[in-house]
Amino acid sequence: MKTNNNWHKETAMIHEGYDSEDHQGSLAVPLYQTSTYVFDSAEQGERRFVGEEAGNIYSRLGNPTVAVLEDRIAKMEEGAAGLAFASGMAAVSSVLVHLTKANDHIICSRGIYGCTFGFLKILEEKYNITHDLISMKTEQEIEKAVKPETTCIYVETPINPTMELADLEAVVNVAKRHNLKVVVDNTFCSPYIQTPLTFGVDYVLHSATKYINGHGDVIAGLLVGNDADEMAKIRGTVLKDFGGIISPFDAWLLLRGIKTLPIRMDRHSANAKIIFDYLQKHPKVEDVFYPFDDQHPQYEIAKKQMKMGGGLISFTIKGGKEDAQKLLNHLSLVKLAVSLGDAETLMQHPATMTHSAVPKEDREKMGVSDTLLRLSVGLEHMDDIMADLDQAFEAI
Ligand SMILES: *Cc1c(COP(=O)(O)O)cnc(C)c1O
């Protein structure tokens, strides 16, 4: 059985899209590490190329290992079809190219991922596709940003690294009124915590490099849409002709990672909640930002659209930039690295790392001060994480 609508998410993440009977009984999804496929006859090759017969042609157009991954992510996000890409950025750029043409306008979350911002700049410089960055907190604010040439709304929630939330229901209400497509970057939550398509969003994408893989050894992207025909169009145009496809081996590693996504997210979230409480009480910490904090101004939105808080926390420390850097330099178990969603706890300094390309003035408007640190809480024992934070705080 390749699918079963009664399966819970935890089950689908392990079984969706794969039947061992089709693969000599192999329990694990086999790795089809091949570039091309042999046709039985010239006629069969012709039929496959014109689309009269389903079947493999060439791995940029489709691969059996990748196909299982695409079915699985589609099921996890409750969408019609999924596509796998070489990186999160390949997914971001592909869906935006699909949804826009020259002179269009995009409404975007403020504080989006740095390279997504970089791609918006390319669209603007080359094709005059403009954008406005807004908070996405209220329907009125989103409504005000709509222009006659607006074609899509691009959302990140929670926003990196300030952990502010976009209200998905408000975004979708505005989009429906103006016939706009909505794309959500769901990297921070993973489909275990948040499923934007169930709120009426059209596309959801991931840097699968992060929680979905979860083991810090793959760069990959995933896209899921609620319309199978549109997804087939993206596969047949942008994915095929830009060629930002995932390698079969990376797809195989993702399939392995996804199996444990639910238990990892449960542990990331449980650890993060404890670290959050610890940071809130710490005398050297000024502010802590975590969506499942009952004091978070958007806690009601968090509860509406997220199952739990996830593993990311941001906090500001008392003092200046030097103190933030000193804290980082004294970490030992906690690793000083960008990226997130790995088994290892990681910490970084957005002002000088992930958001260093944003001018200081804009950075401060976004809430990215020089004393802000972002923590991706890992799967280690929380006492060990806290002991390492303790000794690093002690040094400043
Ligand atoms: C990392 C990241 C990306 C980019 O993904 P890559 O896999 O590095 O290309 C996009 N969005 C968010 C929120 C990310 O954290």
PDBQT file of the ligand as one rigid body, heavy atoms in Angstrom, charges set to zero:
ROOT
HETATM    1  C1  LIG A 401      18.180  28.212   5.170  1.00  0.00    +0.000 C 
HETATM    2  C2  LIG A 401      16.935  28.878   4.762  1.00  0.00    +0.000 A 
HETATM    3  C3  LIG A 401      16.607  29.089   3.408  1.00  0.00    +0.000 A 
HETATM    4  C4  LIG A 401      17.545  28.719   2.277  1.00  0.00    +0.000 C 
HETATM    5  O1  LIG A 401      17.707  27.350   2.183  1.00  0.00    +0.000 OA
HETATM    6  P1  LIG A 401      19.033  26.636   1.577  1.00  0.00    +0.000 P 
HETATM    7  O2  LIG A 401      18.704  25.195   1.731  1.00  0.00    +0.000 OA
HETATM    8  O3  LIG A 401      20.188  27.094   2.401  1.00  0.00    +0.000 OA
HETATM    9  O4  LIG A 401      19.134  27.077   0.160  1.00  0.00    +0.000 OA
HETATM   10  C5  LIG A 401      15.380  29.669   3.114  1.00  0.00    +0.000 A 
HETATM   11  N1  LIG A 401      14.534  30.043   4.092  1.00  0.00    +0.000 NA
HETATM   12  C6  LIG A 401      14.808  29.878   5.395  1.00  0.00    +0.000 A 
HETATM   13  C7  LIG A 401      13.838  30.330   6.431  1.00  0.00    +0.000 C 
HETATM   14  C8  LIG A 401      16.018  29.288   5.781  1.00  0.00    +0.000 A 
HETATM   15  O5  LIG A 401      16.299  29.143   7.083  1.00  0.00    +0.000 OA
ENDROOT
TORSDOF 0
